[in-house]
Amino acid sequence: MPDNVSKLLRKALAFPVEARATVASSLLESLDQTAVSDAFIESMRGSLAKRGMPSKLERDADRNFS
């Protein structure tokens, strides 16, 4: 991982739980919709839960995911 990405990640991980959940959700929304699989969404929910974060990763009903 490039140094600037590592620094950004360290800063983001220092945010309060709700802020980290918002960042995670925003990052997921920014991905190409076809690249986000159900398995990926479920793995992110698990990752958030392990870190004590709320699992706010719900798909919008109007989106078409492959």
Buried (B, 14 or more C-beta within 10 A) or exposed (E): EEEEEEEEEEEEEEEEEEEBBBEBBEEBEEEEEEEBEEEEBEEBBEEBEEEEBBBEBEEEEEEEEE
